[in-house]
């Protein structure tokens, strides 16, 4: 179970980093930095923060799985 959590959270974290980097790069060329969906603003920082949470989840789960093997 832990291997699946590590695998999917790592992949989702990488996708979030990629989306945020492309979004920020597009913003450098004049596209809008944030969009409004349902009254709330979503910007590239949302994806950076999401990537951080997912990558921390990957490290924590991996450490937990390694500790349980001992």
PDB file of N, CA, C and O in Angstrom:
ATOM      1  N   UNK A   1       0.820  -1.190   0.000  1.00  0.00           N
ATOM      2  CA  UNK A   1       0.000   0.000   0.000  1.00  0.00           C
ATOM      3  C   UNK A   1       0.867   1.259   0.000  1.00  0.00           C
ATOM      4  O   UNK A   1       0.584   2.224  -0.709  1.00  0.00           O
ATOM      5  N   UNK A   2       1.939   1.228   0.820  1.00  0.00           N
ATOM      6  CA  UNK A   2       2.802   2.395   0.907  1.00  0.00           C
ATOM      7  C   UNK A   2       3.494   2.679  -0.428  1.00  0.00           C
ATOM      8  O   UNK A   2       3.699   3.837  -0.792  1.00  0.00           O
ATOM      9  N   UNK A   3       3.852   1.618  -1.152  1.00  0.00           N
ATOM     10  CA  UNK A   3       4.511   1.816  -2.448  1.00  0.00           C
ATOM     11  C   UNK A   3       3.597   2.546  -3.420  1.00  0.00           C
ATOM     12  O   UNK A   3       4.057   3.386  -4.193  1.00  0.00           O
ATOM     13  N   UNK A   4       2.318   2.234  -3.388  1.00  0.00           N
ATOM     14  CA  UNK A   4       1.366   2.910  -4.272  1.00  0.00           C
ATOM     15  C   UNK A   4       1.206   4.378  -3.890  1.00  0.00           C
ATOM     16  O   UNK A   4       1.122   5.243  -4.762  1.00  0.00           O
ATOM     17  N   UNK A   5       1.162   4.658  -2.594  1.00  0.00           N
ATOM     18  CA  UNK A   5       1.044   6.053  -2.144  1.00  0.00           C
ATOM     19  C   UNK A   5       2.278   6.834  -2.576  1.00  0.00           C
ATOM     20  O   UNK A   5       2.167   7.950  -3.082  1.00  0.00           O
ATOM     21  N   UNK A   6       3.457   6.242  -2.374  1.00  0.00           N
ATOM     22  CA  UNK A   6       4.696   6.917  -2.766  1.00  0.00           C
ATOM     23  C   UNK A   6       4.708   7.163  -4.263  1.00  0.00           C
ATOM     24  O   UNK A   6       5.024   8.267  -4.706  1.00  0.00           O
ATOM     25  N   UNK A   7       4.372   6.156  -5.045  1.00  0.00           N
ATOM     26  CA  UNK A   7       4.415   6.277  -6.505  1.00  0.00           C
ATOM     27  C   UNK A   7       3.455   7.355  -7.005  1.00  0.00           C
ATOM     28  O   UNK A   7       3.849   8.221  -7.786  1.00  0.00           O
ATOM     29  N   UNK A   8       2.209   7.307  -6.562  1.00  0.00           N
ATOM     30  CA  UNK A   8       1.212   8.246  -7.092  1.00  0.00           C
ATOM     31  C   UNK A   8       1.394   9.663  -6.562  1.00  0.00           C
ATOM     32  O   UNK A   8       1.158  10.624  -7.293  1.00  0.00           O
ATOM     33  N   UNK A   9       1.807   9.811  -5.307  1.00  0.00           N
ATOM     34  CA  UNK A   9       2.026  11.163  -4.794  1.00  0.00           C
ATOM     35  C   UNK A   9       3.259  11.790  -5.440  1.00  0.00           C
ATOM     36  O   UNK A   9       3.280  12.997  -5.677  1.00  0.00           O
ATOM     37  N   UNK A  10       4.279  10.994  -5.727  1.00  0.00           N
ATOM     38  CA  UNK A  10       5.459  11.515  -6.415  1.00  0.00           C
ATOM     39  C   UNK A  10       5.106  11.963  -7.828  1.00  0.00           C
ATOM     40  O   UNK A  10       5.505  13.045  -8.257  1.00  0.00           O
ATOM     41  N   UNK A  11       4.363  11.135  -8.547  1.00  0.00           N
ATOM     42  CA  UNK A  11       3.968  11.509  -9.909  1.00  0.00           C
ATOM     43  C   UNK A  11       3.064  12.741  -9.918  1.00  0.00           C
ATOM     44  O   UNK A  11       3.227  13.625 -10.758  1.00  0.00           O
ATOM     45  N   UNK A  12       2.118  12.799  -8.990  1.00  0.00           N
ATOM     46  CA  UNK A  12       1.229  13.959  -8.915  1.00  0.00           C
ATOM     47  C   UNK A  12       2.014  15.219  -8.542  1.00  0.00           C
ATOM     48  O   UNK A  12       1.722  16.302  -9.049  1.00  0.00           O
ATOM     49  N   UNK A  13       3.006  15.085  -7.663  1.00  0.00           N
ATOM     50  CA  UNK A  13       3.848  16.217  -7.303  1.00  0.00           C
ATOM     51  C   UNK A  13       4.652  16.721  -8.491  1.00  0.00           C
ATOM     52  O   UNK A  13       4.781  17.929  -8.691  1.00  0.00           O
ATOM     53  N   UNK A  14       5.192  15.801  -9.279  1.00  0.00           N
ATOM     54  CA  UNK A  14       5.931  16.212 -10.474  1.00  0.00           C
ATOM     55  C   UNK A  14       5.028  16.889 -11.495  1.00  0.00           C
ATOM     56  O   UNK A  14       5.436  17.856 -12.139  1.00  0.00           O
ATOM     57  N   UNK A  15       3.816  16.393 -11.648  1.00  0.00           N
ATOM     58  CA  UNK A  15       2.867  17.019 -12.572  1.00  0.00           C
ATOM     59  C   UNK A  15       2.527  18.431 -12.092  1.00  0.00           C
ATOM     60  O   UNK A  15       2.445  19.357 -12.900  1.00  0.00           O
ATOM     61  N   UNK A  16       2.333  18.600 -10.799  1.00  0.00           N
ATOM     62  CA  UNK A  16       2.043  19.936 -10.260  1.00  0.00           C
ATOM     63  C   UNK A  16       3.201  20.893 -10.492  1.00  0.00           C
ATOM     64  O   UNK A  16       2.984  22.053 -10.840  1.00  0.00           O
ATOM     65  N   UNK A  17       4.430  20.421 -10.302  1.00  0.00           N
ATOM     66  CA  UNK A  17       5.593  21.268 -10.559  1.00  0.00           C
ATOM     67  C   UNK A  17       5.642  21.652 -12.032  1.00  0.00           C
ATOM     68  O   UNK A  17       5.903  22.808 -12.365  1.00  0.00           O
ATOM     69  N   UNK A  18       5.396  20.706 -12.901  1.00  0.00           N
ATOM     70  CA  UNK A  18       5.424  20.979 -14.340  1.00  0.00           C
ATOM     71  C   UNK A  18       4.341  21.981 -14.736  1.00  0.00           C
ATOM     72  O   UNK A  18       4.612  22.917 -15.489  1.00  0.00           O
ATOM     73  N   UNK A  19       3.124  21.796 -14.238  1.00  0.00           N
ATOM     74  CA  UNK A  19       2.027  22.723 -14.547  1.00  0.00           C
ATOM     75  C   UNK A  19       2.360  24.125 -14.041  1.00  0.00           C
ATOM     76  O   UNK A  19       2.154  25.109 -14.751  1.00  0.00           O
ATOM     77  N   UNK A  20       2.873  24.215 -12.817  1.00  0.00           N
ATOM     78  CA  UNK A  20       3.206  25.524 -12.253  1.00  0.00           C
ATOM     79  C   UNK A  20       4.324  26.203 -13.043  1.00  0.00           C
ATOM     80  O   UNK A  20       4.263  27.409 -13.285  1.00  0.00           O
ATOM     81  N   UNK A  21       5.331  25.451 -13.443  1.00  0.00           N
ATOM     82  CA  UNK A  21       6.440  26.039 -14.199  1.00  0.00           C
ATOM     83  C   UNK A  21       5.980  26.517 -15.570  1.00  0.00           C
ATOM     84  O   UNK A  21       6.368  27.598 -16.013  1.00  0.00           O
ATOM     85  N   UNK A  22       5.159  25.724 -16.242  1.00  0.00           N
ATOM     86  CA  UNK A  22       4.651  26.128 -17.557  1.00  0.00           C
ATOM     87  C   UNK A  22       3.736  27.340 -17.410  1.00  0.00           C
ATOM     88  O   UNK A  22       3.792  28.259 -18.227  1.00  0.00           O
ATOM     89  N   UNK A  23       2.902  27.349 -16.384  1.00  0.00           N
ATOM     90  CA  UNK A  23       1.993  28.466 -16.137  1.00  0.00           C
ATOM     91  C   UNK A  23       2.774  29.740 -15.861  1.00  0.00           C
ATOM     92  O   UNK A  23       2.425  30.809 -16.362  1.00  0.00           O
ATOM     93  N   UNK A  24       3.835  29.629 -15.061  1.00  0.00           N
ATOM     94  CA  UNK A  24       4.652  30.800 -14.748  1.00  0.00           C
ATOM     95  C   UNK A  24       5.395  31.283 -15.991  1.00  0.00           C
ATOM     96  O   UNK A  24       5.518  32.488 -16.209  1.00  0.00           O
ATOM     97  N   UNK A  25       5.884  30.366 -16.794  1.00  0.00           N
ATOM     98  CA  UNK A  25       6.562  30.718 -18.036  1.00  0.00           C
ATOM     99  C   UNK A  25       5.601  31.405 -18.997  1.00  0.00           C
ATOM    100  O   UNK A  25       5.969  32.373 -19.664  1.00  0.00           O
ATOM    101  N   UNK A  26       4.377  30.909 -19.068  1.00  0.00           N
ATOM    102  CA  UNK A  26       3.364  31.550 -19.916  1.00  0.00           C
ATOM    103  C   UNK A  26       3.036  32.946 -19.389  1.00  0.00           C
ATOM    104  O   UNK A  26       2.772  33.855 -20.175  1.00  0.00           O
ATOM    105  N   UNK A  27       3.050  33.124 -18.076  1.00  0.00           N
ATOM    106  CA  UNK A  27       2.818  34.438 -17.492  1.00  0.00           C
ATOM    107  C   UNK A  27       3.929  35.416 -17.850  1.00  0.00           C
ATOM    108  O   UNK A  27       3.692  36.618 -17.962  1.00  0.00           O
ATOM    109  N   UNK A  28       5.140  34.899 -18.028  1.00  0.00           N
ATOM    110  CA  UNK A  28       6.250  35.759 -18.422  1.00  0.00           C
ATOM    111  C   UNK A  28       6.071  36.286 -19.836  1.00  0.00           C
ATOM    112  O   UNK A  28       6.625  37.327 -20.191  1.00  0.00           O
ATOM    113  N   UNK A  29       5.302  35.572 -20.642  1.00  0.00           N
ATOM    114  CA  UNK A  29       5.048  35.997 -22.012  1.00  0.00           C
ATOM    115  C   UNK A  29       3.745  36.770 -22.164  1.00  0.00           C
ATOM    116  O   UNK A  29       3.317  37.048 -23.284  1.00  0.00           O
ATOM    117  N   UNK A  30       3.113  37.117 -21.051  1.00  0.00           N
ATOM    118  CA  UNK A  30       1.954  38.002 -21.101  1.00  0.00           C
ATOM    119  C   UNK A  30       0.605  37.352 -20.876  1.00  0.00           C
ATOM    120  O   UNK A  30      -0.410  38.048 -20.895  1.00  0.00           O
ATOM    121  N   UNK A  31       0.552  36.064 -20.666  1.00  0.00           N
ATOM    122  CA  UNK A  31      -0.735  35.424 -20.359  1.00  0.00           C
ATOM    123  C   UNK A  31      -1.097  35.701 -18.900  1.00  0.00           C
ATOM    124  O   UNK A  31      -0.212  35.999 -18.098  1.00  0.00           O
ATOM    125  N   UNK A  32      -2.374  35.610 -18.540  1.00  0.00           N
ATOM    126  CA  UNK A  32      -2.772  35.946 -17.164  1.00  0.00           C
ATOM    127  C   UNK A  32      -2.141  35.015 -16.123  1.00  0.00           C
ATOM    128  O   UNK A  32      -1.940  33.827 -16.371  1.00  0.00           O
ATOM    129  N   UNK A  33      -1.832  35.588 -14.946  1.00  0.00           N
ATOM    130  CA  UNK A  33      -1.232  34.808 -13.863  1.00  0.00           C
ATOM    131  C   UNK A  33      -2.243  33.959 -13.108  1.00  0.00           C
ATOM    132  O   UNK A  33      -1.893  32.918 -12.550  1.00  0.00           O
ATOM    133  N   UNK A  34      -3.488  34.397 -13.088  1.00  0.00           N
ATOM    134  CA  UNK A  34      -4.499  33.647 -12.336  1.00  0.00           C
ATOM    135  C   UNK A  34      -5.825  33.673 -13.076  1.00  0.00           C
ATOM    136  O   UNK A  34      -6.088  34.560 -13.889  1.00  0.00           O
ATOM    137  N   UNK A  35      -6.633  32.704 -12.784  1.00  0.00           N
ATOM    138  CA  UNK A  35      -7.947  32.582 -13.391  1.00  0.00           C
ATOM    139  C   UNK A  35      -8.998  32.496 -12.295  1.00  0.00           C
ATOM    140  O   UNK A  35      -8.701  32.081 -11.175  1.00  0.00           O
ATOM    141  N   UNK A  36     -10.206  32.883 -12.613  1.00  0.00           N
ATOM    142  CA  UNK A  36     -11.293  32.835 -11.650  1.00  0.00           C
ATOM    143  C   UNK A  36     -12.254  31.710 -12.037  1.00  0.00           C
ATOM    144  O   UNK A  36     -12.849  31.720 -13.115  1.00  0.00           O
ATOM    145  N   UNK A  37     -12.390  30.742 -11.128  1.00  0.00           N
ATOM    146  CA  UNK A  37     -13.337  29.649 -11.321  1.00  0.00           C
ATOM    147  C   UNK A  37     -14.264  29.613 -10.127  1.00  0.00           C
ATOM    148  O   UNK A  37     -13.826  29.345  -9.008  1.00  0.00           O
ATOM    149  N   UNK A  38     -15.528  29.877 -10.347  1.00  0.00           N
ATOM    150  CA  UNK A  38     -16.510  29.808  -9.274  1.00  0.00           C
ATOM    151  C   UNK A  38     -16.295  30.852  -8.198  1.00  0.00           C
ATOM    152  O   UNK A  38     -16.616  30.604  -7.036  1.00  0.00           O
ATOM    153  N   UNK A  39     -15.763  32.007  -8.547  1.00  0.00           N
ATOM    154  CA  UNK A  39     -15.585  33.077  -7.578  1.00  0.00           C
ATOM    155  C   UNK A  39     -14.272  33.040  -6.829  1.00  0.00           C
ATOM    156  O   UNK A  39     -13.981  33.965  -6.071  1.00  0.00           O
ATOM    157  N   UNK A  40     -13.460  31.997  -7.013  1.00  0.00           N
ATOM    158  CA  UNK A  40     -12.162  31.943  -6.349  1.00  0.00           C
ATOM    159  C   UNK A  40     -11.055  31.996  -7.394  1.00  0.00           C
ATOM    160  O   UNK A  40     -11.219  31.523  -8.519  1.00  0.00           O
ATOM    161  N   UNK A  41      -9.936  32.575  -7.007  1.00  0.00           N
ATOM    162  CA  UNK A  41      -8.823  32.711  -7.927  1.00  0.00           C
ATOM    163  C   UNK A  41      -7.865  31.536  -7.783  1.00  0.00           C
ATOM    164  O   UNK A  41      -7.522  31.130  -6.672  1.00  0.00           O
ATOM    165  N   UNK A  42      -7.445  31.004  -8.904  1.00  0.00           N
ATOM    166  CA  UNK A  42      -6.478  29.911  -8.937  1.00  0.00           C
ATOM    167  C   UNK A  42      -5.283  30.408  -9.724  1.00  0.00           C
ATOM    168  O   UNK A  42      -5.415  30.834 -10.872  1.00  0.00           O
ATOM    169  N   UNK A  43      -4.108  30.353  -9.098  1.00  0.00           N
ATOM    170  CA  UNK A  43      -2.885  30.787  -9.749  1.00  0.00           C
ATOM    171  C   UNK A  43      -1.839  29.687  -9.705  1.00  0.00           C
ATOM    172  O   UNK A  43      -2.082  28.600  -9.181  1.00  0.00           O
ATOM    173  N   UNK A  44      -0.677  29.982 -10.259  1.00  0.00           N
ATOM    174  CA  UNK A  44       0.376  28.978 -10.306  1.00  0.00           C
ATOM    175  C   UNK A  44       0.893  28.631  -8.914  1.00  0.00           C
ATOM    176  O   UNK A  44       1.421  27.538  -8.708  1.00  0.00           O
ATOM    177  N   UNK A  45       0.744  29.564  -7.935  1.00  0.00           N
ATOM    178  CA  UNK A  45       1.181  29.260  -6.577  1.00  0.00           C
ATOM    179  C   UNK A  45       0.402  28.103  -5.961  1.00  0.00           C
ATOM    180  O   UNK A  45       0.924  27.380  -5.113  1.00  0.00           O
ATOM    181  N   UNK A  46      -0.841  27.931  -6.385  1.00  0.00           N
ATOM    182  CA  UNK A  46      -1.637  26.808  -5.884  1.00  0.00           C
ATOM    183  C   UNK A  46      -0.990  25.480  -6.263  1.00  0.00           C
ATOM    184  O   UNK A  46      -0.981  24.535  -5.475  1.00  0.00           O
ATOM    185  N   UNK A  47      -0.455  25.421  -7.469  1.00  0.00           N
ATOM    186  CA  UNK A  47       0.187  24.189  -7.922  1.00  0.00           C
ATOM    187  C   UNK A  47       1.547  23.993  -7.259  1.00  0.00           C
ATOM    188  O   UNK A  47       1.920  22.859  -6.958  1.00  0.00           O
ATOM    189  N   UNK A  48       2.299  25.072  -7.024  1.00  0.00           N
ATOM    190  CA  UNK A  48       3.561  24.946  -6.301  1.00  0.00           C
ATOM    191  C   UNK A  48       3.326  24.430  -4.890  1.00  0.00           C
ATOM    192  O   UNK A  48       4.041  23.544  -4.423  1.00  0.00           O
ATOM    193  N   UNK A  49       2.325  24.982  -4.210  1.00  0.00           N
ATOM    194  CA  UNK A  49       2.021  24.533  -2.845  1.00  0.00           C
ATOM    195  C   UNK A  49       1.515  23.093  -2.834  1.00  0.00           C
ATOM    196  O   UNK A  49       1.866  22.310  -1.951  1.00  0.00           O
ATOM    197  N   UNK A  50       0.693  22.754  -3.815  1.00  0.00           N
ATOM    198  CA  UNK A  50       0.224  21.375  -3.927  1.00  0.00           C
ATOM    199  C   UNK A  50       1.364  20.410  -4.181  1.00  0.00           C
ATOM    200  O   UNK A  50       1.391  19.312  -3.624  1.00  0.00           O
ATOM    201  N   UNK A  51       2.305  20.815  -5.018  1.00  0.00           N
ATOM    202  CA  UNK A  51       3.471  19.971  -5.287  1.00  0.00           C
ATOM    203  C   UNK A  51       4.286  19.769  -4.022  1.00  0.00           C
ATOM    204  O   UNK A  51       4.760  18.666  -3.751  1.00  0.00           O
ATOM    205  N   UNK A  52       4.450  20.836  -3.247  1.00  0.00           N
ATOM    206  CA  UNK A  52       5.191  20.719  -1.990  1.00  0.00           C
ATOM    207  C   UNK A  52       4.536  19.716  -1.048  1.00  0.00           C
ATOM    208  O   UNK A  52       5.212  18.866  -0.468  1.00  0.00           O
ATOM    209  N   UNK A  53       3.236  19.816  -0.902  1.00  0.00           N
ATOM    210  CA  UNK A  53       2.511  18.894  -0.018  1.00  0.00           C
ATOM    211  C   UNK A  53       2.635  17.456  -0.513  1.00  0.00           C
ATOM    212  O   UNK A  53       2.862  16.545   0.284  1.00  0.00           O
ATOM    213  N   UNK A  54       2.489  17.248  -1.803  1.00  0.00           N
ATOM    214  CA  UNK A  54       2.573  15.892  -2.348  1.00  0.00           C
ATOM    215  C   UNK A  54       3.979  15.307  -2.221  1.00  0.00           C
ATOM    216  O   UNK A  54       4.132  14.123  -1.920  1.00  0.00           O
ATOM    217  N   UNK A  55       4.993  16.119  -2.446  1.00  0.00           N
ATOM    218  CA  UNK A  55       6.360  15.608  -2.322  1.00  0.00           C
ATOM    219  C   UNK A  55       6.740  15.359  -0.864  1.00  0.00           C
ATOM    220  O   UNK A  55       7.507  14.439  -0.582  1.00  0.00           O
ATOM    221  N   UNK A  56       6.218  16.161   0.069  1.00  0.00           N
ATOM    222  CA  UNK A  56       6.438  15.879   1.493  1.00  0.00           C
ATOM    223  C   UNK A  56       5.715  14.593   1.881  1.00  0.00           C
ATOM    224  O   UNK A  56       6.235  13.806   2.672  1.00  0.00           O
ATOM    225  N   UNK A  57       4.529  14.373   1.336  1.00  0.00           N
ATOM    226  CA  UNK A  57       3.804  13.121   1.573  1.00  0.00           C
ATOM    227  C   UNK A  57       4.611  11.926   1.083  1.00  0.00           C
ATOM    228  O   UNK A  57       4.636  10.881   1.733  1.00  0.00           O
ATOM    229  N   UNK A  58       5.271  12.079  -0.063  1.00  0.00           N
ATOM    230  CA  UNK A  58       6.104  11.007  -0.601  1.00  0.00           C
ATOM    231  C   UNK A  58       7.246  10.672   0.348  1.00  0.00           C
ATOM    232  O   UNK A  58       7.499   9.501   0.630  1.00  0.00           O
ATOM    233  N   UNK A  59       7.929  11.688   0.835  1.00  0.00           N
ATOM    234  CA  UNK A  59       9.051  11.462   1.750  1.00  0.00           C
ATOM    235  C   UNK A  59       8.572  10.852   3.061  1.00  0.00           C
ATOM    236  O   UNK A  59       9.200   9.929   3.579  1.00  0.00           O
ATOM    237  N   UNK A  60       7.479  11.351   3.594  1.00  0.00           N
ATOM    238  CA  UNK A  60       6.965  10.839   4.865  1.00  0.00           C
ATOM    239  C   UNK A  60       6.517   9.384   4.742  1.00  0.00           C
ATOM    240  O   UNK A  60       6.798   8.571   5.623  1.00  0.00           O
ATOM    241  N   UNK A  61       5.835   9.061   3.676  1.00  0.00           N
ATOM    242  CA  UNK A  61       5.369   7.688   3.490  1.00  0.00           C
ATOM    243  C   UNK A  61       6.526   6.737   3.255  1.00  0.00           C
ATOM    244  O   UNK A  61       6.523   5.610   3.750  1.00  0.00           O
ATOM    245  N   UNK A  62       7.506   7.188   2.506  1.00  0.00           N
ATOM    246  CA  UNK A  62       8.681   6.370   2.255  1.00  0.00           C
ATOM    247  C   UNK A  62       9.454   6.112   3.545  1.00  0.00           C
ATOM    248  O   UNK A  62       9.933   5.001   3.772  1.00  0.00           O
ATOM    249  N   UNK A  63       9.575   7.130   4.382  1.00  0.00           N
ATOM    250  CA  UNK A  63      10.258   6.969   5.666  1.00  0.00           C
ATOM    251  C   UNK A  63       9.482   6.031   6.586  1.00  0.00           C
ATOM    252  O   UNK A  63      10.074   5.209   7.285  1.00  0.00           O
ATOM    253  N   UNK A  64       8.188   6.153   6.582  1.00  0.00           N
ATOM    254  CA  UNK A  64       7.349   5.274   7.399  1.00  0.00           C
ATOM    255  C   UNK A  64       7.483   3.820   6.942  1.00  0.00           C
ATOM    256  O   UNK A  64       7.602   2.916   7.769  1.00  0.00           O
ATOM    257  N   UNK A  65       7.464   3.599   5.633  1.00  0.00           N
ATOM    258  CA  UNK A  65       7.586   2.236   5.119  1.00  0.00           C
ATOM    259  C   UNK A  65       8.943   1.651   5.446  1.00  0.00           C
ATOM    260  O   UNK A  65       9.042   0.465   5.763  1.00  0.00           O
ATOM    261  N   UNK A  66      10.002   2.465   5.375  1.00  0.00           N
ATOM    262  CA  UNK A  66      11.341   1.977   5.703  1.00  0.00           C
ATOM    263  C   UNK A  66      11.443   1.651   7.194  1.00  0.00           C
ATOM    264  O   UNK A  66      12.091   0.673   7.566  1.00  0.00           O
ATOM    265  N   UNK A  67      10.818   2.450   8.043  1.00  0.00           N
ATOM    266  CA  UNK A  67      10.857   2.201   9.483  1.00  0.00           C
ATOM    267  C   UNK A  67      10.077   0.952   9.865  1.00  0.00           C
ATOM    268  O   UNK A  67      10.437   0.263  10.820  1.00  0.00           O
ATOM    269  N   UNK A  68       9.027   0.658   9.137  1.00  0.00           N
ATOM    270  CA  UNK A  68       8.221  -0.523   9.446  1.00  0.00           C
ATOM    271  C   UNK A  68       8.911  -1.821   9.032  1.00  0.00           C
ATOM    272  O   UNK A  68       8.580  -2.885   9.556  1.00  0.00           O
ATOM    273  N   UNK A  69       9.864  -1.753   8.102  1.00  0.00           N
ATOM    274  CA  UNK A  69      10.593  -2.946   7.679  1.00  0.00           C
ATOM    275  C   UNK A  69      11.632  -3.381   8.700  1.00  0.00           C
ATOM    276  O   UNK A  69      12.018  -4.550   8.736  1.00  0.00           O
ATOM    277  N   UNK A  70      12.086  -2.445   9.531  1.00  0.00           N
ATOM    278  CA  UNK A  70      13.120  -2.758  10.519  1.00  0.00           C
ATOM    279  C   UNK A  70      12.616  -3.556  11.667  1.00  0.00           C
ATOM    280  O   UNK A  70      13.381  -3.888  12.572  1.00  0.00           O
TER     281      UNK A  70
END
